Amino acid sequence: MSVLFDSFIKQLKKNKTKVFLYSLESKLDGNDCINLIDQLSDFLSTSNKPIAISSDNNIFWPLVYLSAKSSGRSIYIVNPSMQGDIKEVIKNNYPIDLFFENVDLQKGFDKADVERIESKKDNNLGMNKDIVFTSGTTGFPKGAIVSEDAYLHVANSLIDILRQNETDLELLSMPFYHSFGLTRLRTMFLSGSSALVTDGLKQFPEIFRFSKTTSITGLSMVPSAIELIRSLLRKKTIEFSANIRYLEIGSSSLEMKSRLWLQENFNKAEIIHHYGMTECSRSFIRPRGKDDDFTEESAWIGNPLPGCHFKIKDDLFSGELLLKGTNLFSGYLQDEFNSDKLNDGWFSTGDICTLDNGKVFLTGRTDNQINIGGQKVQSENIEDIVESSEYFEKAICFPIEDPILGQKPITLISSKEVLTNETVNKEIDRLFKDYPNYYKPRGYLLIKQIPLTENGKKVRDPNILKGIYDG
């Protein structure tokens, strides 16, 4: 039995009538959960091979996941909307015997979309591992192998920080096929709290109505979701936020209007902003709100999680951030990524950071650095300058080849209103007039919307330039 399973069953037996899992259509109390887990355990007890899950969030996803954990099975976790043939790759190349594409077990096992796989591959992963396929912002899928110990370490640290307990009910809208959602799921299992499980915020009006009759005390979401809720709630914010006791925010940066909104409406809540990625879940925690000026635009990423160690590569003060510790993954399925990213236990994050008075500040990405005739500039710096305009909403900058300079920056821009070319040109000239000439984009184009990942990060796949900008 896993620690996670034992802890959850203990909480269920403590008070079987307590509702642990809500959806917008149904709810499961302790007895319901135990009965379903018994069915699932019988179903999964025929093998110790890994299983695969590719499904959007629903109320039964956690029970399938927990039951697999209880039997010691490892789990391949796949984003159902991931591009390409990743599902077929898993079925053909990895030692799974069950592929769950629909975990809505209310329909019964005979109607659930569960495919049996006749894999002849050996299971060399060991027990209780999550293999999370993440494309990050590049569009190329990588399988990160995360041990249960790493997840439990992070989850217990978050429970201590947020003082999460059995009186809490959290809105679990973050996808369970991401590290963010998987860790929040564990904090619920370990602390004995309950959860409202939803597939994102598609049904936010229903979520709001639910909160009026059943108090939601915890939120976990990425900055883009906060911006969406802010725009939807408007004058009803106080009504929604009245019982919110804690909020965990994902690693993307918060826009000023969202920071001010949180400061004004969630001033009694414990708010933390984490830095991390699939490979390390959470590494730094920045407390926000009570002891932090929300108007501060500092790139400080917070305090390191207990057991997490860091250093700056090749330099004491500025360079790529390296991480090591209990919270880290154990490696990738694909060996070529391991040789690039892992060295003597240190993980190369790809993030460029500076160290100032013991604090770590995020300044950019190694793969977003543009070399313009020997002058190096971060794409993020150019984007920040463009986004400071009252006319422009978001920007994303790419390097493209240049026969003279080596590379030159090309910037796609989404605007808040329809603009003439003359207005855009004048605004770009104004924005960059006080910066070195190589900062100014050599080409820019207005588009309707900057592509974002589900976590609200900009998609930096250069293929999006095709058909948009031809140089």
C-alpha positions in Angstrom: 0.0 0.0 0.0 1.2 3.5 -0.7 1.5 6.3 1.9 -0.9 8.3 -0.2 -3.6 5.6 -0.2 -3.2 4.8 3.5 -3.6 8.4 4.4 -6.7 8.9 2.3 -8.4 5.7 3.6 -7.6 6.8 7.2 -9.4 10.1 6.6 -12.4 8.3 5.0 -12.7 5.9 7.9 -12.4 8.8 10.4 -15.7 10.2 9.1 -17.4 8.2 6.4 -20.3 10.6 6.0 -18.0 13.6 5.2 -18.2 14.5 1.5 -14.7 14.3 0.0 -15.4 14.8 -3.7 -17.9 17.1 -5.3 -18.6 17.8 -8.9 -21.2 20.2 -10.2 -23.6 17.3 -10.8 -22.8 14.8 -8.0 -20.9 14.1 -4.8 -19.1 11.2 -3.1 -18.9 10.7 0.6 -16.5 8.4 2.4 -18.7 5.3 1.8 -19.0 6.0 -1.9 -15.3 6.5 -2.2 -14.5 3.3 -0.4 -16.9 1.3 -2.5 -15.5 2.6 -5.7 -12.0 2.1 -4.6 -12.8 -1.5 -3.7 -14.2 -2.0 -7.3 -11.2 -0.4 -8.8 -8.7 -2.3 -6.7 -10.3 -5.6 -7.8 -10.1 -4.4 -11.4 -6.5 -3.4 -11.1 -5.2 -6.2 -8.9 -4.6 -8.6 -11.9 -1.2 -7.0 -12.8 1.5 -4.8 -11.5 2.3 -3.2 -14.9 1.8 0.5 -15.3 -1.4 1.9 -16.6 -2.1 5.1 -18.7 -4.7 7.8 -18.1 -5.7 10.3 -20.8 -8.7 12.2 -19.6 -10.0 15.6 -18.6 -10.8 16.2 -14.9 -13.9 14.6 -13.5 -14.9 13.3 -10.0 -13.7 9.7 -10.7 -10.2 10.6 -12.0 -8.8 10.8 -8.4 -10.2 7.4 -7.5 -8.8 5.6 -10.5 -5.4 7.3 -9.8 -5.5 6.5 -6.1 -6.4 2.9 -6.6 -3.6 2.5 -9.1 -1.3 4.0 -6.5 -2.6 1.6 -3.8 -1.6 -1.4 -6.0 1.9 0.1 -6.5 1.3 0.6 -10.2 3.1 3.4 -12.1 1.0 5.7 -14.2 1.6 7.3 -17.6 -0.3 10.6 -17.6 -1.2 12.1 -20.9 -2.8 15.4 -21.8 -5.9 14.3 -23.9 -5.4 17.3 -26.1 -1.7 16.8 -26.7 -0.8 17.0 -30.4 0.7 14.1 -32.4 0.6 10.4 -31.9 1.8 10.3 -28.3 -1.0 7.9 -27.3 0.1 5.4 -29.9 3.7 5.8 -28.9 2.8 4.9 -25.4 0.7 1.9 -26.4 3.4 0.6 -28.7 6.6 1.3 -26.7 5.9 1.2 -23.0 4.9 -1.7 -20.7 1.3 -0.7 -20.0 -1.7 -3.2 -19.9 -4.6 -0.7 -19.5 -5.2 2.6 -21.2 -7.9 4.8 -19.6 -9.3 7.4 -22.0 -12.6 7.8 -20.1 -12.5 7.4 -16.4 -16.2 8.3 -15.8 -16.8 5.0 -14.0 -20.4 6.0 -13.2 -21.1 4.3 -16.5 -19.6 1.0 -15.2 -16.4 -0.7 -16.3 -18.1 -2.5 -19.2 -19.0 1.0 -20.7 -15.9 2.9 -19.7 -13.3 3.6 -22.4 -10.6 1.3 -21.0 -8.4 -0.4 -23.5 -6.5 -3.5 -22.7 -3.0 -3.5 -24.1 -1.0 -6.6 -24.9 2.4 -5.1 -24.3 5.5 -7.3 -24.3 7.8 -4.6 -22.9 9.4 -5.2 -19.5 8.5 -2.9 -16.7 11.8 -1.3 -15.6 10.3 1.8 -13.9 9.7 0.3 -10.5 6.7 1.0 -8.4 4.6 4.1 -7.8 6.0 6.4 -10.4 4.2 9.1 -12.4 5.3 9.6 -15.9 3.9 13.0 -16.9 4.1 13.9 -20.5 4.8 17.6 -20.8 5.4 19.7 -23.8 6.1 22.9 -21.8 6.2 25.8 -24.1 8.1 24.1 -27.0 5.5 21.7 -28.3 7.8 18.6 -28.0 6.5 16.0 -25.5 8.9 14.7 -22.8 8.1 12.0 -20.3 9.2 13.2 -16.8 9.4 10.4 -14.3 8.3 11.6 -10.8 8.6 9.4 -7.7 5.9 9.3 -5.0 8.4 10.5 -2.5 9.0 13.7 -4.5 5.3 14.5 -4.7 4.7 13.7 -1.1 7.5 16.0 0.0 6.1 18.9 -1.9 2.5 18.2 -0.9 3.3 18.0 2.8 5.4 21.2 2.6 2.4 23.0 1.0 0.0 21.7 3.6 2.3 23.1 6.3 2.5 26.5 4.6 -1.2 26.9 3.9 -2.4 25.0 7.0 -4.7 23.0 4.9 -6.9 20.6 6.9 -10.1 18.6 7.0 -12.4 21.6 7.3 -11.3 22.9 3.8 -13.0 22.5 0.5 -10.8 23.4 -2.5 -11.8 24.1 -6.1 -9.6 21.7 -8.0 -9.9 23.0 -11.5 -6.2 22.6 -12.6 -5.8 19.6 -15.0 -4.8 16.4 -13.2 -2.4 15.6 -16.1 -0.2 18.5 -15.0 2.2 18.7 -12.0 0.2 21.6 -10.5 -3.1 19.6 -10.4 -1.4 16.3 -9.3 0.2 18.0 -6.3 -3.0 19.8 -5.3 -4.7 16.5 -5.5 -2.2 15.1 -3.0 -2.7 17.9 -0.5 -6.4 17.0 -0.5 -5.7 13.3 0.0 -3.1 13.9 2.8 -4.8 16.7 4.7 -8.3 15.1 4.7 -9.9 18.1 3.0 -12.6 17.9 0.4 -12.5 19.1 -3.3 -14.9 20.4 -5.9 -13.5 18.8 -9.1 -14.1 20.6 -12.3 -12.8 20.5 -15.8 -11.1 23.9 -15.8 -13.4 27.0 -15.4 -15.6 26.4 -18.3 -18.7 26.3 -16.0 -17.7 29.2 -13.8 -21.2 30.5 -13.4 -22.2 27.1 -12.0 -19.1 27.1 -9.8 -20.1 30.5 -8.4 -23.6 29.3 -7.6 -22.2 26.2 -5.9 -20.0 28.5 -3.7 -23.1 30.3 -2.5 -24.5 27.1 -0.9 -21.3 25.3 -0.1 -18.3 27.4 1.0 -15.2 27.0 -1.1 -12.2 27.8 1.2 -9.2 27.1 -1.1 -8.2 28.0 -4.7 -5.3 26.8 -6.8 -4.9 28.3 -10.3 -2.6 29.8 -12.9 -2.5 33.6 -13.4 -4.5 33.4 -16.6 -7.4 31.7 -14.7 -7.3 34.5 -12.1 -7.6 37.1 -14.8 -10.6 35.2 -16.2 -12.4 35.0 -12.8 -11.7 38.6 -12.2 -13.4 39.6 -15.5 -16.4 37.3 -14.8 -17.0 38.2 -11.2 -16.8 42.0 -11.4 -19.1 43.3 -8.5 -19.7 39.8 -7.1 -16.0 39.3 -6.1 -16.6 39.9 -2.4 -19.4 37.4 -2.3 -17.1 34.7 -3.9 -14.0 35.6 -1.9 -15.6 35.8 1.5 -14.7 32.3 2.6 -11.4 31.9 0.7 -8.7 31.0 3.3 -5.8 30.1 1.0 -4.8 30.5 -2.7 -1.9 28.9 -4.5 -0.8 30.6 -7.8 1.1 28.9 -10.6 4.5 30.0 -11.8 3.6 32.5 -14.6 3.8 36.2 -13.7 0.7 38.1 -12.5 -0.5 41.1 -14.4 -0.8 44.3 -12.4 -4.6 44.4 -12.5 -4.8 40.9 -11.1 -2.3 41.7 -8.3 -4.3 44.7 -7.3 -7.6 42.7 -7.5 -6.2 40.0 -5.2 -4.8 42.6 -2.8 -8.2 44.3 -2.6 -10.4 41.3 -2.4 -8.4 38.5 -0.8 -6.6 40.4 1.9 -7.5 37.9 4.6 -6.3 34.9 2.6 -3.0 33.1 2.7 -1.6 33.5 -0.8 1.5 31.9 -2.2 3.0 32.1 -5.7 5.2 29.1 -6.7 8.1 28.7 -9.0 8.4 25.3 -10.5 7.8 23.0 -13.5 6.9 19.4 -14.0 10.4 18.2 -13.4 10.5 19.8 -9.9 6.8 20.5 -9.1 7.6 23.4 -6.7 11.1 24.7 -5.9 10.5 28.2 -4.5 7.5 29.7 -2.7 6.8 33.4 -2.7 4.3 34.5 -0.1 2.0 37.2 -1.4 -0.4 39.6 0.2 0.0 40.2 3.9 3.8 40.8 3.9 4.3 41.5 0.2 3.5 44.6 -1.8 1.3 43.4 -4.7 2.2 46.4 -6.7 5.9 45.4 -6.7 6.9 44.0 -10.1 10.0 42.2 -8.7 11.0 39.0 -10.5 12.0 37.5 -7.1 10.8 33.8 -7.2 10.6 33.4 -3.4 12.1 31.2 -0.8 13.4 27.7 -1.6 11.2 24.8 -0.6 12.7 22.7 2.3 15.1 20.2 0.9 15.6 22.1 -2.4 19.1 23.3 -3.2 20.1 25.7 -6.0 23.1 27.3 -7.6 23.8 29.5 -10.6 25.7 27.7 -13.4 29.2 28.9 -14.1 28.8 32.1 -12.2 28.1 33.2 -8.7 25.5 35.9 -9.5 24.0 35.5 -13.0 23.3 32.5 -15.3 21.3 29.4 -15.6 19.5 28.2 -12.5 20.4 24.6 -11.4 18.3 22.7 -8.9 18.8 19.6 -6.7 16.7 18.1 -3.9 13.9 15.9 -2.7 11.3 17.6 -4.9 13.0 16.8 -8.2 12.0 14.2 -10.7 14.3 11.2 -11.3 14.8 11.7 -15.1 13.1 11.5 -18.5 12.0 8.4 -20.4 14.0 9.7 -23.3 17.8 9.4 -22.6 18.7 12.3 -24.9 16.9 14.7 -22.6 18.7 13.3 -19.5 22.1 13.9 -21.0 21.1 17.5 -21.7 19.3 18.3 -18.5 20.8 16.2 -15.6 24.4 16.3 -14.4 25.5 14.8 -11.1 22.0 15.2 -9.7 21.6 18.8 -10.7 18.8 19.7 -13.0 19.3 22.5 -15.6 16.1 24.5 -15.6 16.8 26.6 -18.7 15.9 29.7 -16.7 18.4 32.5 -16.5 18.5 34.0 -13.0 20.4 36.6 -11.0 21.4 36.3 -7.3 21.1 39.4 -5.2 21.5 39.4 -1.4 20.6 35.7 -1.3 17.5 36.2 -3.3 16.9 34.6 -6.7 15.4 36.7 -9.5 14.1 35.3 -12.8 15.3 37.2 -15.9 14.7 34.9 -18.8 15.2 31.6 -20.6 18.4 30.3 -22.2 16.4 29.2 -25.3 14.9 32.7 -25.5 18.2 34.5 -25.8 18.7 36.2 -29.2 22.3 36.9 -30.4 22.1 40.0 -32.6 25.5 40.7 -34.1 27.2 39.6 -30.9 24.8 41.5 -28.6 22.6 39.2 -26.5 19.1 40.2 -25.5 16.3 38.2 -23.9 13.0 37.8 -25.8 11.3 38.4 -22.5 12.9 41.9 -22.2 11.6 42.9 -25.7 8.2 41.5 -24.8 8.1 43.5 -21.5 8.8 46.7 -23.3 6.1 46.1 -25.9 3.6 45.1 -23.2 4.2 48.3 -21.3 2.2 50.1 -24.0 -1.4 51.2 -23.4 -2.2 50.0 -27.0 -0.7 46.5 -26.8 -1.9 43.5 -24.8 0.6 40.8 -25.1 3.7 40.1 -27.3 5.9 37.1 -28.1 9.3 37.5 -29.6 11.3 35.0 -31.8 14.7 35.0 -33.2 15.0 34.4 -36.9 18.2 34.0 -39.0 19.8 37.1 -40.5 22.6 36.9 -43.1 24.4 39.9 -41.6 23.5 39.9 -37.9 23.2 36.2 -37.3 19.8 36.6 -35.7 17.2 39.3 -35.5 14.1 39.6 -33.3 10.6 39.3 -34.8 7.7 40.1 -32.5 4.0 39.1 -32.7 1.7 41.5 -30.9 -1.9 41.3 -29.8 -3.6 44.7 -29.4 -6.4 45.9 -27.2 -8.1 47.7 -30.1 -7.9 47.9 -33.9 -4.8 50.0 -34.8 -3.5 51.5 -38.0 0.0 50.6 -39.2 1.0 54.2 -38.7 0.0 54.1 -35.0 1.8 50.8 -34.4 5.0 52.1 -36.1 5.0 55.3 -34.0 4.3 53.4 -30.8 7.1 50.9 -31.4 9.5 53.8 -32.1 8.4 55.5 -28.9 8.8 52.4 -26.8 12.3 51.6 -27.9 13.8 55.1 -28.3 15.7 54.9 -25.0 17.0 51.4 -25.6 20.0 50.1 -27.6 19.1 49.9 -31.3 19.5 46.0 -31.3 16.5 45.8 -28.9 14.1 47.1 -31.4 12.2 44.3 -33.3 13.3 44.1 -37.0 9.8 43.0 -37.8 6.4 43.0 -35.9 2.9 42.0 -36.8 -0.4 42.4 -35.1 -2.4 39.1 -34.5 -5.7 38.5 -32.7 -4.3 36.4 -29.8 -1.0 35.3 -28.5 -1.1 31.5 -28.1 -0.9 30.3 -24.5 -0.5 26.9 -22.8 -3.1 25.7 -20.4 -1.0 27.1 -17.6 -1.1 30.5 -19.2 2.5 30.6 -20.5 3.3 31.8 -24.0 3.8 29.0 -26.5 7.3 29.5 -27.9 7.1 27.0 -30.7 8.6 28.8 -33.7 6.3 26.9 -36.0 3.6 29.4 -35.1 5.4 31.9 -37.3 4.6 29.8 -40.3 1.8 31.4 -42.2 1.9 34.4 -39.9 5.2 36.0 -40.7 7.3 35.1 -43.8 10.3 37.4 -43.0 
